[in-house]
């Protein structure tokens, strides 16, 4: 899982392996060791709610994502756009979750119509 934070925008980029873990277990996590300062953990959690959001406790950021809407988004891969998290964080953040399109193309089987004849 890759995280990009700039101003009021948060962008989460998932690999296919991250996405599989999220869809299978309802959670995907990433941890950065900060040496003597401890660790910084990011959790992406699928929740049954219609609205998600971001919370922080200690060294952990938890991003709650509406399960049904995200599963529908993920089922339409590969796509170039991201899943825009509906509000609810109260901080005015723009949060987008993307699945690495290049990785999706490698893993998805090619359709019969896209195979060369011969």
C-alpha positions in Angstrom: 0.0 0.0 0.0 1.4 3.4 -1.0 0.2 6.6 0.7 0.6 10.1 -0.7 -0.5 13.1 1.4 -0.4 16.6 0.1 -2.4 19.5 1.6 -6.0 18.3 2.1 -5.6 15.3 -0.3 -4.8 11.7 0.7 -4.2 9.2 -2.1 -3.9 5.5 -1.3 -2.6 3.2 -4.0 -3.1 -0.5 -3.7 -1.3 -3.4 -5.5 -3.3 -6.4 -6.5 -1.9 -8.2 -3.4 -3.1 -5.4 -1.2 -6.5 -5.4 -2.8 -6.8 -9.2 -2.4 -5.9 -9.0 1.3 -8.5 -6.2 1.8 -11.3 -8.0 0.0 -10.6 -11.3 1.7 -10.0 -10.2 5.2 -11.6 -6.8 5.3 -8.4 -5.1 6.2 -5.1 -4.1 4.6 -2.2 -2.6 6.7 1.2 -1.1 6.2 3.8 -0.2 8.8 6.7 2.1 8.7 9.4 1.8 11.4 10.5 5.2 12.6 13.4 3.8 14.7 13.5 5.2 18.2 10.3 7.2 17.4 8.2 4.0 17.1 6.1 2.9 14.2 3.6 4.5 11.9 0.8 2.2 10.8 -1.9 2.7 8.2 -5.0 0.5 8.2 -7.5 0.4 5.4 -10.7 -1.3 6.8 -13.9 -2.2 5.0 -16.9 -1.3 7.1 -20.7 -2.0 6.5 -21.5 1.7 6.9 -22.4 3.9 3.9 -19.9 6.6 5.0 -16.3 6.1 5.8 -13.7 8.3 7.3 -10.2 8.7 8.7 -9.2 8.4 12.4 -5.9 8.5 14.1 -4.9 7.0 17.4 -1.3 7.0 18.6 0.8 6.0 15.6 -2.0 4.4 13.6 -4.2 6.0 10.9 -7.3 4.0 10.2 -9.2 4.7 7.0 -12.7 3.2 7.1 -14.2 2.4 3.6 -17.8 1.5 2.8 -17.6 -2.2 1.9 -20.4 -2.5 -0.7 -19.4 0.6 -2.7 -15.7 -0.3 -2.6 -16.4 -3.9 -3.7 -18.5 -2.7 -6.6 -15.6 -0.3 -7.6 -13.0 -3.1 -7.3 -15.1 -5.5 -9.4 -14.8 -3.1 -12.4 -11.0 -3.4 -12.7 -9.0 -2.3 -14.4 -10.0 1.3 -14.2 -8.0 4.5 -14.3 -10.1 6.5 -11.8 -10.0 6.0 -8.1 -12.6 5.3 -5.4 -13.4 8.6 -3.8 -14.3 8.1 -0.2 -17.6 9.7 0.7 -17.2 12.4 3.5 -17.5 11.8 7.2 -14.0 12.6 8.3 -15.0 16.1 9.3 -11.6 17.5 8.2 -12.4 18.4 4.6 -10.0 15.8 3.2 -10.2 14.5 -0.3 -9.5 10.8 0.0 -9.0 8.6 -3.0 -8.1 4.9 -3.2 -6.6 3.6 -6.4 -5.7 0.1 -7.6 -2.5 -0.1 -9.7 -3.9 -0.4 -13.2 -0.6 -1.8 -14.6 -0.7 -4.6 -12.0 -4.4 -5.4 -12.8 -3.7 -5.7 -16.5 -0.9 -8.3 -15.7 -3.2 -10.4 -13.6 -6.5 -10.3 -15.5 -7.0 -12.9 -18.2 -7.2 -11.7 -21.8 -10.5 -12.2 -23.4 -10.8 -14.5 -26.5 -11.5 -11.4 -28.7 -8.2 -9.8 -27.7 -6.0 -12.8 -28.5 -4.2 -12.9 -31.8 -5.5 -15.2 -34.4 -3.4 -18.1 -35.5 
